[in-house]
Amino acid sequence: MIQKIHNEFGREFYESEEALRKNLWVCTPKDAYYFNEMTRFDLIQRWLHEYCPEGRILDVGCGDGYLLCLLSESNTYELFGVDLSMRRLRRVHKIAQQRGILLTQSSIDRLPARNGTFDACILSELMEHLKDLSHLKEVNRLLKPNGYLFVTVPYKEQLSYYSCPHCKKKFNPSGHLRVFDEESLRAIMENYQFQVQEHAVLGSSYLKRLHSIAERYFRIRPTFGSYYVNFDQWFAKRWPNACTYLAMVGQKRGCDSFSKRIDGKSKPNFSFGKGEGMSRPLPSRELR
């Protein structure tokens, strides 16, 4: 019972009112949270246009779907998103439908798609929550040969733990289980058959402090834009250890080592309906 409580804690927090209120749909370009998230999204978009200018894109752990909606501005992508939280998917269902984005509820250990379906997959702020990194085999399976994986994780995060008053076990309130740096993330990517193409650190804490000082003492709330990204890159190059995020792009190696069999078990081919979409799109009646 205690173990079940711990397993469900992360999802309960993810779907709590506090977590749901904190999203880009209700932020403005002058909010600090908007700055943090858009710094990552801007880099992912630039890398996608560089490495994978067209094709099918899957966002695993798409949350409120904001990144997918940004990518929908380009007419060169077919966009798909999966997330554990039905509640979050319901919130973005209408706008996703309008923009031709197909969403489904699923966990990363059994994604509802056939082998070699996608040209690129995105794991943004997801890997730090995974207890078992072997789920990356499933991501590898979904990618076409030479497809791309785009990853962002917290950079050299100092994890803090709290003790549960009931069972005395320690837990991280954000559900983060791992700490990453360039070497550890590169080793993980290569272990699961991804050849690292490029990496970057971003989200300078120094720039965030300047933003906070400007807002608190001078009543100035800068608006997010290209100049902010340029400043962030300038700070990151000079003080990389003060950055919040680590981003990396890897290319699937030519062999389909995880495509047919995973952990010794046969992997079924999921049906894609008429051959064009996810196998289990969210029923409209569930999202109203």
Backbone as JSON, one array per atom type, in Angstrom:
{
  "sequence": "MIQKIHNEFGREFYESEEALRKNLWVCTPKDAYYFNEMTRFDLIQRWLHEYCPEGRILDVGCGDGYLLCLLSESNTYELFGVDLSMRRLRRVHKIAQQRGILLTQSSIDRLPARNGTFDACILSELMEHLKDLSHLKEVNRLLKPNGYLFVTVPYKEQLSYYSCPHCKKKFNPSGHLRVFDEESLRAIMENYQFQVQEHAVLGSSYLKRLHSIAERYFRIRPTFGSYYVNFDQWFAKRWPNACTYLAMVGQKRGCDSFSKRIDGKSKPNFSFGKGEGMSRPLPSRELR",
  "N": [[0.83, -1.2, 0.0], [1.91, 1.26, 0.85], [3.93, 1.54, -1.07], [2.37, 1.85, -3.33], [1.19, 4.31, -2.81], [3.42, 6.0, -3.02], [4.06, 5.6, -5.7], [1.89, 6.76, -6.97], [2.05, 9.37, -6.19], [3.52, 11.17, -7.78], [1.93, 11.42, -10.12], [-0.42, 12.46, -9.04], [0.47, 14.95, -8.11], [1.19, 16.08, -10.55], [-1.26, 16.41, -11.74], [-2.51, 18.12, -10.04], [-4.28, 21.06, -8.86], [-2.56, 23.19, -8.41], [-0.32, 22.58, -10.03], [-1.57, 22.5, -12.53], [-2.39, 25.12, -12.85], [-0.03, 26.35, -13.4], [1.01, 26.99, -16.27], [1.8, 27.58, -19.74], [-0.32, 28.57, -21.2], [-1.75, 30.36, -19.66], [0.08, 32.19, -18.93], [1.94, 35.27, -19.48], [4.06, 36.92, -21.92], [5.72, 38.33, -20.25], [6.08, 37.08, -17.88], [8.09, 35.3, -15.49], [8.03, 32.49, -15.52], [7.2, 31.99, -18.11], [9.45, 32.89, -19.52], [11.34, 30.94, -18.73], [10.29, 28.51, -19.77], [9.98, 29.06, -22.52], [12.55, 29.51, -23.35], [13.65, 26.95, -23.52], [11.86, 25.8, -25.39], [12.28, 27.38, -27.62], [14.88, 26.65, -28.4], [14.49, 23.9, -28.99], [12.73, 24.11, -31.17], [14.39, 25.43, -33.05], [16.42, 23.52, -33.41], [14.89, 21.39, -34.39], [14.01, 22.4, -36.88], [16.44, 22.55, -38.11], [17.59, 19.91, -38.07], [15.5, 18.2, -38.68], [13.52, 19.09, -40.86], [10.99, 18.45, -41.82], [8.2, 16.11, -41.57], [6.99, 13.43, -39.4], [6.34, 14.14, -36.04], [6.72, 13.29, -32.67], [5.72, 14.17, -29.47], [6.6, 13.18, -26.42], [5.12, 13.02, -23.34], [3.67, 15.41, -23.49], [2.16, 17.19, -22.02], [0.5, 20.18, -21.55], [0.49, 20.7, -24.23], [1.66, 22.92, -25.45], [4.13, 23.26, -26.8], [3.72, 21.64, -29.06], [1.71, 23.08, -30.3], [3.09, 25.41, -30.94], [4.86, 24.35, -32.82], [3.06, 23.7, -34.76], [2.71, 25.95, -36.24], [4.4, 25.79, -38.32], [3.93, 24.35, -41.46], [5.0, 21.96, -42.18], [5.06, 19.7, -40.65], [3.68, 16.66, -39.29], [1.95, 16.28, -36.39], [2.06, 14.76, -33.19], [1.04, 13.84, -29.91], [1.65, 12.44, -26.68], [0.6, 11.71, -23.36], [0.52, 11.06, -19.84], [-1.52, 12.16, -18.34], [-4.88, 12.44, -18.54], [-6.45, 14.56, -17.85], [-4.92, 16.86, -18.4], [-4.68, 16.57, -21.17], [-7.32, 16.86, -21.98], [-7.66, 19.57, -21.56], [-6.31, 20.83, -23.64], [-7.4, 19.79, -25.88], [-9.3, 20.9, -27.73], [-8.03, 23.07, -29.09], [-5.89, 21.69, -30.11], [-7.14, 19.95, -31.87], [-8.11, 21.78, -33.71], [-5.75, 22.55, -34.85], [-4.82, 20.33, -36.08], [-3.42, 18.45, -34.58], [-2.77, 15.34, -33.17], [-3.7, 13.69, -30.27], [-3.08, 11.4, -27.56], [-3.65, 9.3, -24.71], [-1.12, 7.79, -22.91], [1.56, 5.77, -21.57], [5.15, 5.95, -21.36], [6.31, 3.48, -21.53], [4.91, 1.83, -23.22], [4.2, 2.82, -25.98], [1.67, 3.83, -28.25], [2.17, 3.01, -31.16], [3.41, 1.98, -34.4], [6.47, 0.28, -35.36], [9.21, 2.33, -36.35], [7.84, 4.74, -37.04], [8.02, 7.54, -36.66], [9.73, 10.58, -37.52], [11.04, 12.16, -35.74], [11.41, 12.42, -32.18], [10.42, 13.98, -29.13], [11.58, 14.52, -25.91], [10.98, 16.36, -23.45], [11.93, 17.61, -20.45], [11.39, 15.19, -19.12], [12.93, 12.83, -18.69], [14.15, 12.99, -16.2], [12.22, 12.15, -14.48], [11.95, 9.46, -14.81], [12.08, 6.24, -13.56], [13.09, 3.97, -14.66], [15.3, 3.88, -17.15], [15.38, 2.3, -19.35], [13.15, 2.55, -20.84], [13.71, 4.12, -22.96], [14.29, 2.48, -25.02], [11.85, 1.98, -26.16], [11.25, 4.44, -27.3], [13.3, 4.53, -29.18], [12.47, 2.42, -30.79], [10.21, 3.49, -32.06], [11.2, 5.4, -33.78], [12.19, 6.21, -37.12], [14.84, 4.72, -39.09], [17.82, 6.53, -38.62], [16.38, 8.59, -37.5], [15.57, 11.36, -35.23], [16.2, 12.23, -31.82], [15.18, 14.52, -29.45], [16.14, 16.0, -26.5], [15.56, 17.48, -23.33], [16.71, 18.27, -20.08], [16.88, 18.93, -16.51], [19.81, 20.71, -15.48], [22.58, 19.66, -13.77], [21.18, 19.56, -11.32], [20.37, 20.32, -7.95], [19.14, 18.1, -5.93], [16.5, 18.06, -3.6], [15.15, 16.51, -0.72], [12.25, 15.34, 1.0], [10.83, 14.06, 4.0], [8.4, 11.59, 4.36], [5.73, 11.83, 6.58], [4.25, 9.64, 7.34], [5.24, 7.11, 6.33], [7.91, 7.5, 6.54], [9.67, 7.49, 4.43], [11.85, 9.03, 2.01], [11.27, 11.63, -0.39], [11.26, 13.43, -3.48], [9.76, 16.53, -4.0], [9.13, 17.4, -6.58], [9.21, 15.16, -8.03], [11.56, 14.38, -9.23], [14.13, 12.17, -10.08], [16.71, 11.85, -10.89], [19.98, 13.19, -11.64], [21.57, 15.16, -14.06], [24.39, 15.68, -16.22], [26.56, 16.81, -18.91], [28.19, 14.59, -19.61], [26.93, 12.31, -18.41], [24.37, 12.31, -19.61], [25.05, 12.05, -22.3], [26.23, 9.5, -22.25], [23.99, 7.92, -21.62], [22.36, 8.36, -23.88], [23.96, 7.24, -25.91], [24.09, 4.63, -25.02], [21.59, 3.7, -25.59], [21.52, 3.54, -28.31], [21.72, 6.01, -29.7], [23.31, 8.46, -31.56], [25.04, 11.17, -30.5], [24.52, 14.43, -31.63], [24.63, 17.12, -31.02], [24.85, 19.4, -28.26], [23.65, 21.61, -25.66], [23.76, 24.07, -23.07], [21.44, 25.98, -21.2], [19.19, 28.6, -20.06], [20.11, 30.54, -18.08], [20.81, 31.15, -14.72], [21.76, 33.54, -13.78], [20.77, 35.42, -15.59], [18.08, 35.14, -15.02], [18.05, 36.17, -12.45], [18.71, 38.86, -12.96], [16.43, 39.55, -14.36], [14.55, 39.3, -12.31], [15.44, 41.25, -10.51], [15.14, 43.56, -12.06], [12.37, 43.59, -12.29], [11.53, 43.72, -9.61], [12.78, 45.97, -8.37], [12.9, 48.05, -10.23], [10.55, 48.06, -11.51], [10.31, 46.99, -14.04], [9.33, 44.85, -16.55], [10.61, 42.8, -18.65], [9.86, 41.71, -22.01], [9.58, 38.5, -23.46], [11.73, 37.56, -26.1], [13.73, 37.44, -29.15], [16.06, 38.74, -28.4], [16.31, 38.08, -25.74], [16.9, 35.35, -25.84], [19.37, 35.5, -27.12], [20.88, 36.86, -25.18], [20.75, 34.93, -23.17], [22.22, 32.84, -24.32], [24.69, 34.07, -24.43], [25.33, 34.41, -21.7], [25.35, 31.71, -20.99], [27.53, 30.63, -22.35], [29.65, 31.78, -21.01], [29.27, 31.29, -18.29], [28.6, 28.38, -17.78], [27.94, 26.6, -15.69], [26.03, 27.88, -14.27], [23.66, 27.48, -15.45], [20.3, 26.29, -16.07], [19.12, 24.28, -17.62], [19.82, 21.39, -19.66], [20.26, 20.51, -22.96], [20.02, 18.15, -25.62], [20.62, 16.57, -28.74], [20.12, 13.6, -30.46], [20.88, 11.13, -32.93], [19.25, 8.35, -34.24], [20.9, 5.31, -34.57], [21.7, 3.38, -37.49], [20.99, 0.63, -37.24], [18.18, -1.42, -36.34], [17.9, -2.18, -33.56], [16.16, -2.3, -31.42], [13.69, -2.6, -32.47], [12.11, -4.9, -33.08], [12.12, -6.71, -30.97], [11.83, -6.37, -27.5], [13.35, -6.36, -24.44], [13.42, -9.13, -24.56], [10.85, -9.87, -25.28], [8.26, -10.26, -27.66], [7.32, -7.54, -29.73], [4.33, -6.08, -30.49], [2.88, -4.87, -33.59], [1.28, -1.86, -33.63], [-1.94, -0.86, -34.7], [-2.64, 1.76, -37.01], [-5.07, 2.89, -37.52], [-6.33, 4.19, -40.37], [-3.87, 4.16, -41.35], [-2.65, 6.55, -41.01], [-2.68, 7.85, -38.55], [-2.42, 8.09, -34.89], [-2.76, 5.08, -32.96], [-4.59, 4.97, -30.9], [-6.45, 7.37, -30.69], [-7.74, 10.07, -28.71], [-11.03, 9.67, -27.66], [-13.7, 11.8, -28.63], [-15.87, 12.15, -26.91], [-14.8, 11.7, -24.41], [-13.36, 13.93, -23.93], [-14.84, 16.15, -23.65]],
  "CA": [[0.0, 0.0, 0.0], [2.8, 2.41, 0.92], [4.58, 1.67, -2.36], [1.38, 2.37, -4.27], [1.05, 5.74, -2.53], [4.58, 6.67, -3.58], [3.98, 5.53, -7.16], [0.83, 7.65, -7.43], [2.27, 10.74, -5.74], [3.95, 12.0, -8.91], [0.81, 11.74, -11.01], [-1.35, 13.34, -8.32], [1.03, 16.3, -8.14], [1.16, 16.53, -11.94], [-2.63, 16.77, -12.08], [-3.07, 18.98, -9.0], [-4.69, 22.39, -9.3], [-1.38, 24.04, -8.4], [0.47, 22.29, -11.22], [-2.35, 22.84, -13.72], [-2.42, 26.58, -13.0], [1.27, 26.8, -13.86], [1.21, 26.56, -17.64], [2.05, 28.7, -20.65], [-1.55, 29.11, -21.76], [-2.24, 31.44, -18.81], [1.18, 33.13, -18.67], [2.18, 36.31, -20.47], [5.48, 36.98, -22.27], [6.49, 39.06, -19.25], [6.2, 36.27, -16.67], [9.34, 34.56, -15.38], [7.79, 31.11, -15.94], [7.16, 32.01, -19.56], [10.84, 32.99, -19.95], [12.02, 29.66, -18.52], [9.8, 27.48, -20.68], [10.19, 29.43, -23.91], [13.98, 29.35, -23.65], [13.8, 25.56, -23.97], [11.07, 25.55, -26.59], [12.91, 28.07, -28.74], [16.0, 25.82, -28.86], [13.95, 22.69, -29.61], [12.21, 24.48, -32.49], [15.5, 25.7, -33.96], [17.06, 22.25, -33.73], [13.99, 20.61, -35.25], [14.05, 22.95, -38.24], [17.77, 22.27, -38.66], [17.85, 18.49, -38.24], [14.32, 17.48, -39.2], [12.65, 20.18, -41.33], [9.64, 17.98, -42.14], [7.93, 14.74, -41.18], [6.14, 13.15, -38.24], [6.98, 14.48, -34.78], [6.01, 12.83, -31.47], [6.13, 14.77, -28.2], [6.28, 12.25, -25.33], [4.96, 13.86, -22.15], [3.38, 16.72, -24.1], [1.54, 18.08, -21.04], [-0.56, 21.06, -22.05], [0.55, 20.77, -25.68], [2.06, 24.24, -25.94], [5.2, 23.1, -27.79], [3.13, 21.13, -30.3], [0.98, 24.19, -30.95], [4.11, 26.27, -31.55], [5.37, 23.66, -34.01], [2.01, 23.63, -35.78], [2.8, 27.13, -37.08], [5.05, 25.3, -39.55], [3.05, 23.41, -42.15], [5.8, 20.84, -42.69], [5.07, 18.6, -39.7], [2.52, 15.97, -38.74], [2.26, 16.37, -34.97], [1.39, 13.8, -32.31], [1.44, 14.0, -28.52], [1.16, 11.48, -25.69], [0.81, 12.13, -21.98], [-0.18, 10.22, -18.86], [-2.64, 12.87, -17.71], [-6.05, 12.72, -19.35], [-6.95, 15.89, -17.48], [-4.17, 17.85, -19.16], [-5.0, 16.43, -22.58], [-8.64, 17.45, -22.21], [-7.56, 21.03, -21.56], [-5.77, 21.34, -24.9], [-7.97, 19.01, -26.97], [-10.0, 21.7, -28.74], [-7.07, 23.82, -29.92], [-5.09, 20.69, -30.82], [-7.98, 19.48, -32.96], [-8.15, 22.84, -34.71], [-4.45, 22.66, -35.51], [-4.46, 19.06, -36.7], [-2.53, 17.69, -33.7], [-3.45, 14.16, -32.64], [-3.27, 13.4, -28.91], [-3.56, 10.17, -26.96], [-3.14, 9.03, -23.37], [-0.27, 6.61, -22.91], [2.8, 5.87, -20.82], [6.31, 5.82, -22.23], [6.76, 2.09, -21.64], [4.18, 1.13, -24.28], [3.64, 3.88, -26.81], [0.75, 3.21, -29.2], [2.55, 3.26, -32.54], [4.17, 0.92, -35.02], [7.91, 0.49, -35.49], [9.7, 3.24, -37.39], [6.75, 5.62, -37.47], [8.27, 8.97, -36.53], [11.02, 11.15, -37.95], [11.7, 12.74, -34.56], [10.7, 12.38, -30.91], [10.84, 15.0, -28.17], [11.43, 14.23, -24.48], [11.33, 17.61, -22.79], [11.74, 17.58, -18.99], [10.74, 13.91, -18.82], [13.84, 11.77, -18.28], [14.47, 13.08, -14.77], [11.13, 11.5, -13.75], [11.91, 8.03, -15.12], [12.79, 5.32, -12.68], [13.74, 2.98, -15.52], [15.68, 4.53, -18.4], [15.27, 1.37, -20.47], [12.01, 2.95, -21.65], [14.23, 4.76, -24.17], [14.21, 1.47, -26.08], [10.56, 2.16, -26.81], [11.39, 5.62, -28.15], [14.14, 4.11, -30.29], [11.65, 1.58, -31.66], [9.26, 4.29, -32.82], [11.87, 6.26, -34.74], [12.7, 5.67, -38.36], [16.3, 4.71, -39.13], [18.41, 7.87, -38.7], [15.51, 9.6, -36.9], [16.21, 12.19, -34.21], [15.63, 12.37, -30.48], [15.5, 15.81, -28.82], [15.97, 15.83, -25.05], [15.98, 18.51, -22.37], [16.64, 17.84, -18.68], [17.53, 19.89, -15.59], [21.27, 20.62, -15.56], [23.29, 19.61, -12.48], [20.19, 19.96, -10.33], [20.58, 19.94, -6.56], [17.87, 17.52, -5.5], [16.16, 18.15, -2.18], [14.22, 15.44, -0.37], [11.43, 15.51, 2.2], [10.48, 12.79, 4.63], [6.96, 11.36, 4.52], [5.44, 11.65, 8.01], [3.56, 8.37, 7.57], [6.09, 5.93, 6.11], [9.29, 7.93, 6.81], [10.5, 7.44, 3.24], [12.16, 10.34, 1.46], [10.81, 11.84, -1.75], [11.46, 14.76, -4.05], [8.41, 17.05, -4.27], [8.9, 17.56, -8.02], [9.25, 13.85, -8.66], [12.81, 14.19, -9.96], [14.84, 11.01, -9.55], [18.06, 11.79, -11.44], [20.74, 14.42, -11.91], [22.25, 15.01, -15.35], [25.34, 16.61, -16.79], [26.8, 16.46, -20.31], [28.75, 13.24, -19.74], [25.96, 11.27, -18.06], [23.31, 12.26, -20.62], [25.65, 11.5, -23.52], [26.4, 8.06, -22.05], [22.66, 7.31, -21.71], [21.93, 8.4, -25.28], [24.74, 6.28, -26.7], [23.75, 3.3, -24.56], [20.33, 3.3, -26.23], [21.68, 3.58, -29.77], [21.58, 7.35, -30.29], [24.59, 9.14, -31.76], [24.85, 12.57, -30.12], [24.87, 15.39, -32.67], [24.86, 18.46, -30.49], [24.26, 19.67, -26.95], [23.74, 23.0, -25.23], [23.2, 24.43, -21.77], [20.64, 27.19, -21.36], [18.43, 28.99, -18.89], [21.07, 31.07, -17.11], [20.23, 31.66, -13.46], [22.16, 34.95, -13.67], [19.82, 36.21, -16.36], [16.83, 35.12, -14.26], [18.2, 37.11, -11.33], [18.6, 40.2, -13.52], [15.01, 39.73, -14.65], [13.86, 39.47, -11.03], [15.84, 42.56, -9.97], [14.5, 44.59, -12.89], [10.94, 43.63, -11.98], [11.27, 44.07, -8.22], [13.28, 47.28, -7.94], [12.73, 49.08, -11.24], [9.2, 47.88, -12.07], [10.46, 46.68, -15.46], [9.06, 43.45, -16.87], [10.97, 42.59, -20.07], [9.06, 40.77, -22.79], [10.4, 37.48, -24.09], [11.97, 37.73, -27.53], [15.01, 36.92, -29.63], [17.15, 39.35, -27.65], [16.45, 37.33, -24.49], [17.59, 34.11, -26.2], [20.77, 35.85, -27.39], [21.5, 37.13, -23.88], [20.87, 33.66, -22.46], [23.34, 32.12, -24.91], [25.91, 34.78, -24.04], [25.58, 34.04, -20.31], [25.61, 30.28, -20.91], [28.89, 30.36, -22.82], [30.63, 32.27, -20.04], [29.04, 30.67, -16.98], [27.72, 27.22, -18.05], [27.49, 25.95, -14.46], [24.91, 28.63, -13.71], [22.49, 27.24, -16.3], [19.24, 25.46, -15.49], [18.72, 23.17, -18.48], [20.73, 20.77, -20.61], [19.56, 20.01, -24.14], [20.86, 17.29, -26.45], [19.95, 15.94, -29.88], [20.79, 12.38, -30.89], [20.35, 10.48, -34.13], [19.16, 6.9, -34.13], [21.83, 4.59, -35.42], [21.03, 2.68, -38.59], [20.42, -0.67, -36.88], [16.9, -1.41, -35.63], [18.15, -3.17, -32.52], [15.06, -2.38, -30.46], [12.44, -2.49, -33.2], [11.27, -6.1, -33.14], [12.03, -7.38, -29.67], [12.21, -5.51, -26.38], [13.48, -7.13, -23.2], [13.16, -10.55, -24.8], [9.45, -10.13, -25.59], [7.84, -9.77, -28.97], [6.63, -6.26, -29.69], [3.31, -6.08, -31.54], [2.69, -3.67, -34.4], [0.0, -1.23, -33.34], [-2.67, -0.38, -35.86], [-2.74, 3.21, -37.12], [-6.35, 3.24, -38.14], [-6.24, 4.16, -41.82], [-2.47, 4.25, -41.73], [-2.16, 7.92, -40.94], [-2.71, 8.49, -37.24], [-2.13, 7.28, -33.72], [-3.66, 3.93, -32.9], [-5.64, 5.16, -29.92], [-6.74, 8.78, -30.47], [-8.67, 10.29, -27.62], [-12.43, 9.82, -28.08], [-14.21, 13.15, -28.38], [-16.79, 12.17, -25.77], [-14.03, 11.72, -23.17], [-12.64, 15.19, -23.79], [-15.78, 17.28, -23.54]],
  "C": [[0.87, 1.26, 0.0], [3.47, 2.63, -0.42], [3.63, 2.25, -3.4], [1.2, 3.87, -4.07], [2.2, 6.51, -3.15], [4.53, 6.68, -5.11], [2.96, 6.52, -7.7], [1.08, 9.1, -7.08], [2.62, 11.66, -6.9], [2.8, 12.39, -9.8], [-0.19, 12.67, -10.32], [-0.85, 14.78, -8.31], [0.91, 16.9, -9.54], [-0.22, 17.0, -12.34], [-3.28, 17.66, -11.03], [-3.42, 20.35, -9.56], [-3.49, 23.33, -9.37], [-0.55, 23.84, -9.66], [-0.27, 22.7, -12.49], [-2.42, 24.35, -13.95], [-1.13, 27.1, -13.6], [1.51, 26.28, -15.27], [1.26, 27.78, -18.55], [0.79, 29.31, -21.22], [-2.08, 30.28, -20.94], [-1.15, 32.43, -18.45], [1.22, 34.2, -19.75], [3.67, 36.33, -20.79], [6.34, 37.77, -21.29], [6.66, 38.27, -17.95], [7.49, 35.47, -16.68], [9.17, 33.12, -15.84], [7.77, 31.01, -17.46], [8.58, 32.06, -20.13], [11.51, 31.63, -19.87], [11.61, 28.63, -19.56], [10.14, 27.81, -22.13], [11.65, 29.37, -24.3], [14.24, 27.95, -24.17], [13.1, 25.34, -25.3], [11.69, 26.2, -27.82], [14.06, 27.23, -29.29], [15.51, 24.56, -29.56], [13.44, 23.0, -31.02], [13.34, 24.72, -33.48], [16.21, 24.42, -34.36], [16.19, 21.4, -34.64], [14.05, 21.1, -36.69], [15.39, 22.67, -38.91], [17.95, 20.8, -38.99], [16.7, 17.73, -38.9], [13.29, 18.51, -39.69], [11.24, 19.76, -41.71], [9.46, 16.55, -41.64], [7.03, 14.63, -39.97], [6.93, 13.37, -36.95], [6.11, 13.98, -33.63], [6.59, 13.52, -30.24], [5.65, 13.85, -27.07], [6.27, 13.03, -24.02], [4.64, 15.28, -22.58], [2.69, 17.68, -23.16], [0.39, 18.86, -21.62], [-0.45, 21.34, -23.54], [1.04, 22.07, -26.27], [3.13, 24.13, -27.02], [4.65, 22.59, -29.11], [2.39, 22.22, -31.05], [1.95, 25.18, -31.58], [4.62, 25.65, -32.85], [4.34, 23.61, -35.12], [2.0, 24.88, -36.67], [3.53, 26.82, -38.39], [4.16, 24.25, -40.17], [3.77, 22.17, -42.66], [5.77, 19.62, -41.8], [3.69, 17.99, -39.52], [2.82, 15.79, -37.25], [1.4, 15.44, -34.14], [1.91, 14.02, -30.89], [0.86, 12.91, -27.65], [1.48, 12.01, -24.31], [0.04, 11.18, -21.07], [-1.48, 10.84, -18.38], [-3.77, 13.15, -18.7], [-6.59, 14.12, -19.08], [-6.23, 16.99, -18.25], [-4.5, 17.78, -20.64], [-6.36, 17.01, -22.91], [-8.56, 18.96, -22.34], [-7.14, 21.58, -22.91], [-6.42, 20.67, -26.11], [-8.55, 19.88, -28.08], [-9.02, 22.41, -29.67], [-6.19, 22.85, -30.71], [-5.85, 20.17, -32.04], [-8.02, 20.5, -34.08], [-6.85, 22.92, -35.51], [-3.97, 21.34, -36.1], [-3.48, 18.23, -35.89], [-3.32, 16.53, -33.1], [-2.86, 13.78, -31.3], [-3.81, 12.05, -28.45], [-2.94, 10.01, -25.57], [-2.35, 7.74, -23.4], [0.91, 6.86, -21.99], [3.97, 5.55, -21.75], [6.73, 4.37, -22.42], [6.03, 1.3, -22.72], [3.45, 2.15, -25.14], [2.85, 3.28, -27.97], [1.07, 3.54, -30.66], [3.38, 2.11, -33.08], [5.65, 1.28, -35.09], [8.22, 1.48, -36.6], [8.67, 4.2, -37.92], [7.17, 7.09, -37.55], [9.66, 9.37, -37.01], [11.77, 11.74, -36.78], [10.79, 12.58, -33.35], [11.28, 13.43, -29.98], [10.57, 14.47, -26.76], [11.89, 15.47, -23.73], [10.94, 17.56, -21.32], [10.98, 16.31, -18.59], [11.7, 12.89, -18.2], [14.18, 11.8, -16.8], [13.39, 12.42, -13.91], [11.13, 9.97, -13.92], [12.73, 7.22, -14.14], [13.61, 4.33, -13.5], [14.03, 3.62, -16.88], [15.61, 3.59, -19.6], [14.03, 1.66, -21.32], [12.46, 3.67, -22.92], [14.3, 3.77, -25.33], [12.92, 1.64, -26.88], [10.59, 3.37, -27.74], [12.22, 5.28, -29.38], [13.33, 3.29, -31.3], [10.76, 2.39, -32.58], [9.9, 5.11, -33.92], [12.26, 5.51, -36.0], [14.23, 5.57, -38.28], [16.84, 6.12, -39.4], [17.46, 8.97, -38.23], [16.2, 10.29, -35.73], [15.44, 12.18, -32.9], [16.12, 13.67, -29.88], [15.15, 15.73, -27.34], [16.36, 17.11, -24.33], [15.76, 17.97, -20.97], [17.2, 18.95, -17.8], [19.04, 19.64, -15.57], [21.89, 20.73, -14.17], [22.39, 20.08, -11.34], [20.59, 19.48, -8.93], [19.25, 19.42, -6.0], [17.7, 17.67, -3.99], [15.07, 17.12, -1.89], [13.49, 15.78, 0.93], [11.06, 14.14, 2.73], [8.97, 12.7, 4.82], [6.67, 11.11, 6.0], [4.8, 10.3, 8.33], [4.49, 7.16, 7.44], [7.56, 6.22, 6.31], [10.2, 7.81, 5.6], [10.71, 8.84, 2.69], [11.69, 10.43, 0.01], [11.14, 13.26, -2.18], [10.11, 15.33, -4.46], [8.1, 17.25, -5.75], [8.93, 16.23, -8.75], [10.51, 13.58, -9.45], [13.64, 13.1, -9.28], [16.31, 10.99, -9.95], [18.66, 13.18, -11.6], [21.57, 14.18, -13.18], [23.32, 16.08, -15.55], [25.64, 16.14, -18.21], [27.26, 15.01, -20.47], [27.72, 12.14, -19.46], [24.85, 11.17, -19.11], [23.84, 11.7, -21.93], [25.79, 9.97, -23.42], [25.06, 7.33, -22.17], [22.18, 7.25, -23.16], [22.66, 7.35, -26.1], [24.42, 4.84, -26.29], [22.48, 2.78, -25.22], [20.33, 3.61, -27.72], [21.34, 4.93, -30.39], [22.97, 8.0, -30.37], [24.38, 10.63, -31.51], [25.37, 13.49, -31.23], [25.29, 16.74, -32.11], [24.28, 18.55, -29.09], [24.45, 21.14, -26.59], [23.22, 23.11, -23.8], [22.51, 25.78, -21.92], [19.87, 27.47, -20.07], [19.33, 29.51, -17.78], [20.37, 31.62, -15.87], [20.62, 33.12, -13.25], [21.18, 35.85, -14.4], [18.46, 36.25, -15.65], [16.88, 36.1, -13.1], [18.09, 38.55, -11.81], [17.15, 40.53, -13.83], [14.24, 40.03, -13.37], [14.17, 40.83, -10.42], [15.16, 43.68, -10.73], [13.02, 44.74, -12.55], [10.68, 44.15, -10.57], [11.62, 45.51, -7.89], [13.02, 48.39, -8.95], [11.38, 49.0, -11.94], [9.24, 47.65, -13.58], [10.21, 45.19, -15.66], [9.37, 43.23, -18.34], [10.07, 41.56, -20.72], [9.97, 39.78, -23.49], [10.52, 37.74, -25.58], [13.34, 37.21, -27.9], [16.18, 37.5, -28.85], [17.39, 38.58, -26.35], [17.22, 36.03, -24.74], [19.07, 34.39, -26.44], [21.52, 36.14, -26.09], [21.74, 35.83, -23.12], [22.05, 32.85, -23.0], [24.66, 32.75, -24.52], [26.31, 34.4, -22.61], [26.01, 32.57, -20.21], [27.04, 29.93, -21.34], [29.94, 30.75, -21.78], [30.49, 31.61, -18.67], [28.11, 29.46, -17.14], [27.18, 26.57, -16.79], [26.32, 26.67, -13.79], [23.64, 28.42, -14.53], [21.54, 26.22, -15.66], [18.97, 24.2, -16.3], [19.89, 22.68, -19.33], [19.9, 20.19, -21.74], [20.52, 19.2, -24.99], [20.01, 16.71, -27.58], [20.79, 14.75, -30.3], [20.11, 11.79, -32.1], [20.37, 8.98, -33.94], [20.14, 6.24, -35.09], [21.07, 3.7, -36.39], [20.39, 1.36, -38.22], [19.13, -0.5, -36.1], [16.95, -2.4, -34.48], [17.0, -3.32, -31.53], [13.7, -2.45, -31.16], [11.53, -3.71, -33.06], [11.09, -6.76, -31.78], [12.55, -6.44, -28.59], [12.22, -6.35, -25.12], [13.08, -8.59, -23.4], [11.73, -10.88, -25.17], [9.11, -9.58, -26.96], [7.07, -8.48, -28.82], [5.6, -6.21, -30.8], [3.34, -4.79, -32.35], [1.32, -3.09, -34.09], [-0.63, -0.73, -34.62], [-2.75, 1.13, -35.85], [-4.04, 3.63, -37.8], [-6.26, 3.06, -39.65], [-4.79, 4.32, -42.29], [-1.88, 5.62, -41.56], [-2.07, 8.48, -39.53], [-2.29, 7.59, -36.12], [-3.16, 6.17, -33.61], [-4.81, 4.14, -31.93], [-5.89, 6.65, -29.69], [-7.78, 8.95, -29.39], [-10.09, 10.44, -28.15], [-12.96, 11.2, -27.71], [-15.1, 13.2, -27.15], [-16.04, 12.22, -24.43], [-13.43, 13.07, -22.89], [-13.58, 16.37, -23.64], [-15.89, 17.72, -22.1]]
}
